Structure formats: structure tokens, C-alpha cells
């Protein structure tokens, strides 16, 4: 995968980074570890070797990205509940 270093994410210490399916490969190539990886991994072609993986079924109503967005919103709600 060709990399454009101008697009390399620079998450802060408080950021919660979620990779959706093949997005994991891009973050891996940039050396940026996500906090969570979600997807059916049809695009990636393998289940990521990561401690926090949510394996989705291939047949589903929403895309992997929509599921990742929902996970992010749930994380924000959870963080606010602990404040």
C-alpha cells in the first residue's frame, strides 16, 4: 500500500482510534496502533492480530464503518459517564 505521510494520523494521548476492516492495514503501515479494530475483514483478507477485535458477520445491515462510528459514540458516552 503506497503511503502518503501527509495523511498519517497523529492521535493524541486521549484519542480513541478505531480501525474499520482494511483501515487497520493503513494504520499498521503508518505504525499507528488503533485502540479497537472492527469489521468482517473481507477487505483485509485476515483477522487482525490485535488484542481488541470485534469480528462482524459478512451478512449485516450496516457497513463496517457505520459499526465503527457506533463503537466510537458508545466510547464517548462511556467516557462521559465516568467523569
JOCORBEL-V554957 format. One record per pair of residues at least 4 apart in sequence whose C-alpha atoms are under 8 Angstrom apart, sorted by the first residue. I is the first residue (numbers start at 1). GAP is how many residues later the second one is. D is the distance in whole Angstrom. If there is no record, write none. Layout:
BEGIN
[[I,GAP,D] [I,GAP,D]]
END
This chain:
BEGIN
[[1,25,8] [3,26,8] [3,27,8] [4,4,7] [8,22,6] [9,23,7] [10,22,8] [11,4,6] [11,6,7] [16,18,7] [16,19,6] [16,56,8] [17,16,8] [17,17,5] [17,18,5] [17,19,7] [18,16,6] [18,17,6] [18,18,5] [18,19,6] [18,20,7] [18,50,7] [18,54,7] [19,4,5] [19,5,5] [19,8,8] [19,15,6] [19,17,6] [19,18,5] [19,19,6] [19,49,7] [20,4,6] [20,17,6] [20,18,5] [20,19,6] [20,44,6] [20,45,6] [20,48,6] [21,16,7] [21,17,6] [21,18,5] [21,19,7] [21,20,5] [21,21,7] [21,22,6] [21,23,6] [21,43,7] [22,4,7] [22,19,7] [22,21,6] [22,22,5] [23,4,6] [24,4,6] [24,10,8] [24,13,7] [24,20,8] [24,24,8] [25,4,6] [25,19,7] [26,4,6] [27,4,6] [27,5,5] [27,6,6] [27,7,7] [28,4,6] [28,5,6] [35,17,7] [36,16,5] [36,17,6] [36,18,8] [37,11,8] [37,13,8] [37,15,6] [37,16,5] [37,17,6] [38,15,6] [38,16,5] [38,17,6] [38,18,7] [38,26,7] [38,29,8] [38,30,6] [39,15,7] [39,16,6] [39,17,5] [39,18,8] [39,25,5] [39,26,8] [39,28,8] [40,15,6] [40,16,5] [40,17,6] [40,18,5] [40,24,7] [41,4,6] [41,5,6] [41,6,6] [41,14,8] [42,4,7] [42,16,7] [47,8,8] [48,5,7] [56,8,8] [62,4,6] [62,5,7] [63,4,6] [64,4,6] [65,4,6] [66,4,6] [67,4,6] [68,4,6] [69,4,6] [70,4,6] [71,4,6] [72,4,6] [73,4,6] [74,4,6] [75,4,6] [76,4,6] [77,4,6] [78,4,7] [79,4,7]]
END
